[in-house]
Amino acid sequence: MSPSVLDAYQGPVRDEYARRMGMWRQLRRAGGPLGVRPDVLRELRIYGAAQGIWIDKSAATNSVSPDGAGVTVALMHSGKVLPDDLTDDGLIHRYPHTGRPRGYDLTELRATKNAGFLGLPVFVITVAGARGALRDVRIGWIQDWSDSIAAFLVAFGGIGRPIPCVGEEPGRLFGRAAAAGELETGARATASPKVSVARFRFDTFRRHGYQCAACGITAAELLEPVRVAGGGPADGIVLCASHSKAYRAGLLTIDDAGRVVVRDGVSARALGVTRAATPPQHRR
Ligand SMILES: [Zn+2]
């Protein structure tokens, strides 16, 4: 292997990256990464607790992170959360609200952001198998986060090719451009024209919040980001399932300002649309 990705890392961060690569190798040797028993993950120290964010206190990840919060090792996606948040190319991981003292949750948030800042991969674990007895493991990179929608964007990839973090936060260890240039080599750094499904979902919720643009309902389980026809790759709005269907059926359109417009001859009331822009011809 010519210049190793490890060359981009230094000191304890390099050691921790190498440790995680070793864990991944061992997981594959043990028959993983898909359909493994939970005790295998515990033995390899990939996951060792019941919460959504696992920081291995015994692995000295505290010393790797300058703020002492540690560096998240694994994210557990239990299936009790929105299934739509898990796509082929990534995951939206909601910030924890565990009901424990607030300090625990904050430490877990900082430790997960540290994984992004330091360019360390995390193991993303999902439930698999009959009766949910097994676990699937993927390599995830903390690519971005939003405190306003309380969620991380995790991109799936390989362990040997870091996906740079673009999360904005004061006090980050190295700039986003530096991270992208040093960690991704050659043409790969520039060749990313495609907006991933997870990124589109994350960006649309970040921009518009968890609220239907047509009726204002806020239950996240009922909401989906919808691509606006004719818009750029990042142009989307948030609609509930009913209004998403109405949009696809042509009963609603979206104007240039991103507002919902009910098609001529269709009753806004019948569609349950309460937040539509009034079409000009209907103004008095
Ligand atoms: Zn709606």
Boltz pocket constraint, residues with backbone or C-beta under 6 A from the ligand:
constraints:
  - pocket:
      binder: B
      contacts: [[A, 212], [A, 213], [A, 214], [A, 215], [A, 216], [A, 217], [A, 239], [A, 240], [A, 241], [A, 242], [A, 243], [A, 272]]
      max_distance: 6.0
